[in-house]
Amino acid sequence: MTTWRSINHTLSSKTEAEVLQMLNEEKNGAKRITILERLHQRYNTLRVARERIELLKEATK
């Protein structure tokens, strides 16, 4: 079983795809609300950063 402590310890080094996979696994498994919230927050942070970079690249073309 994955604990909050182990997730929090490694979350900052995960890629967007890895965090999304973790989020989907949690949604299909234990469904722990606090972990779902944290994974979703981290996923959104990574996704928004990627989208912003893509947007700015298009704007400079």
QUILIN-V696088 format. One record per backbone hydrogen bond with DSSP energy under -0.5 kcal/mol. CO is the residue of the C=O (numbers start at 0). NH is the residue of the N-H. If there is no record, write none. Layout:
# QUILIN-V696088
<<CO;NH> <CO;NH>>
This chain:
# QUILIN-V696088
<<2;6> <3;7> <4;8> <5;9> <6;9> <6;10> <7;11> <9;12> <10;13> <14;18> <15;19> <16;20> <17;21> <18;22> <19;23> <20;24> <21;25> <22;26> <23;27> <24;28> <25;28> <25;30> <30;32> <31;35> <32;36> <33;37> <34;38> <35;39> <36;40> <37;41> <38;42> <39;43> <40;44> <41;45> <42;46> <43;47> <44;48> <45;49> <46;50> <47;51> <48;52> <49;53> <50;54> <51;55> <52;56> <53;57> <54;58> <55;59> <57;60>>
